[in-house]
Amino acid sequence: MDNKPVKIGDCVAVERNKTMWEGNIIQINSKSLTLKLKSGYNVGITLDKNTKIKKINAEKIGKHKPVEFKLKFDKTKPLVSILSAGGTIASSIDYSTGAISASYSASQLVSSVPELVNFANIKTKKVLEEMSENMIPKHWKQLANSVFKELKESNGVVVTHGTDTLSYTSSMLSFMLKNLNKPVVITFAQKSSDRGSSDASMNLICSAITATKNIAGVVAVGHGTMSDDYCLINPGTKVRKMHSSQRDSFRPINCSPIGKVWVDGKIKFLGKHKKKEDLKEDCYLDDKIEEKVAIVKFYPGFNPELLDVYIDKGYKGIIIEGTGLGHIAECLFPKIKRAIKEDITVCMTTQTIYGKVNPYVYSNLRILSDLGVIYLEDMLTETAYTKLMWVLGHTQNKEEVREMMLKNMCGEFNLKIQPNQFLY
Ligand code: GLU
């Protein structure tokens, strides 16, 4: 061990008290260093007279580069298209900094999960390379268009996506792909695919299996537990990321999952779900949306003048995420009145996430519904947001907007919520 000066980014072998580690330095000071190991995990090592450090060839621990491989078509199996949109699932670690960035194409991703070919012929395409927080409505249109094209020849489509805003995309795709008569599966990973601990391959395999089944609609598929037991199939308009980092973070909200799927191909549906034969008309793409829609979260101390900003900026729709049954402070009522007078659609969802809003329990809520605020039952805020964009892209007629917002178009309402669906 040479103990020459080392710096962040160097590939090193470190020995201390008969233990050896190899990795890239991602932090170093006079007392300790942190190594990013090949497995993707970090280890902190004390620097003292017993610590020996040796620089090693940078090539030895480089960026994980999956090889692309040619796939043979198997006539006996269905065709599944995998489209990549970005996110952690399509990311790799830059070992010099420990940071991860979206960089893999769908075909590179697939080449690192060869089990996929046991279930389907796989076609891949990179549509976007975005971390999902950077996605804007233009990306939803791009994705919806690409998915629609693939649906013409595939049994189903899988979209690999960042977790953070996945539910916005899954609900928007639900509204844009009308009469969807095949499965469109959105999947993700909480740990990038080049890490030993990644959840990417299991999520991808379970998604591809789901995409070969008779399911009509957009669903989100990913880990159902913290271990590699099975994946949940959740409805695209009623799913939410409920944990910032755990692999089983996606939960169905106000409903049950559609089913469970295992990597060996087993699938269990947990109730009735929409099938191809339930759709009488052909699927078509309708991506007209009104982008001037906002989500406003109410909180104690909310300054009512903030609502003027949206009104003055020409917004056409506002989703208010109220408290409990759909409350906001009474000092906001005049601003709501102004917004509705200026033809802005105002809808109410709840920040409790679970349960429904209900304007008939408290008298002050009746005032809001009498003003014209549309109470959206158990609809998730992000689904309300994408739906209002889609609806306002089709009509500005107040009565039509109300009717469409309250119509169950893609399973966004559950009229019979069961107690056991809480915190599923
Ligand atoms: N924030 C990034 C995204 O949503 C990474 C999170 C993830 O993919 O899990 O794309």
Boltz pocket constraint, residues with backbone or C-beta under 6 A from the ligand:
constraints:
  - pocket:
      binder: B
      contacts: [[A, 86], [A, 87], [A, 88], [A, 89], [A, 130], [A, 131], [A, 132], [A, 133], [A, 161], [A, 162], [A, 163], [A, 164], [A, 165], [A, 188], [A, 189], [A, 190], [A, 191]]
      max_distance: 6.0
